[in-house]
């Protein structure tokens, strides 16, 4: 049998440790999942497309095709 504080201590420390472990797992999952970049809005996507065209990364035909795809969304 358990006598004194050792019995009560286990009843208190056990759930506290369990809560700490659950909190740690939730915190780690939220930290890794929440770090994704938000999707671009239409205006931001258009600005990126314009920049890529201005830098010469895409040609005029590709620019027009991607621009029409953006406008359809």
N, C-alpha and C positions, 0 to 999 in steps of 0.2 A: 504494500500500500504506500501511497505517497502522503507525506506529512508536510505541513507547513506551506511555505510559498512555492515550493518546487511544483506542486500539483496545480496550483492556480496560475503559476507563471507559464506553464505549458498551454493552458487554456487561452491565455492572452497572447503569448508570443507566436503561437502557431498560426492563428488567423491573421495577425499583423504581418507576418512573413509572407503568407499567401497573398494578401492584398498588395504587398510591395512587389512581389513577382508579377502579378497580373498587371499592375500599373506600369512596370518596366516594359513588359511585352507590348502593351498598348502604345506606350510612348515611342518605342522603337518602330512599330508598324506605321504609326502616323507620321513619324519623321521621314521614313523612307518613301512612303506612298505620297505624302504631301509635297515632295520635292520635284514632282513633275512640272514641266512648264505648262502654263495655260494655253489653250488653243488660240490661234491668231484670229482676230476679228477681220472682217472684210477689208477695212481700210488699211490695217497693218499688212495683210497679205498682199494687197495692191501695191503698197509702198515697197515691200520686199521684191515683188516682181519688177517694179520700175527700176529699183537699184540693180538688180541682176542684169536687166537689159542695158542699163547705162554702163555697167562695167564690161559688157561684152560677153557675159557668161552664156547668154542665150541669144539666138538670132531673132529677126523680126517675125518669122513664121511661128516659131515656138512661143514667142511673146503673145502674139494674137490668139493662139490656141489656148494658152493658159489663162489669158485674160477673159476669154469667152467662158471658160470653165468656172472661173471665179464669179462672173456675173450671173451665171445660171443658178448658183447656190443662193 
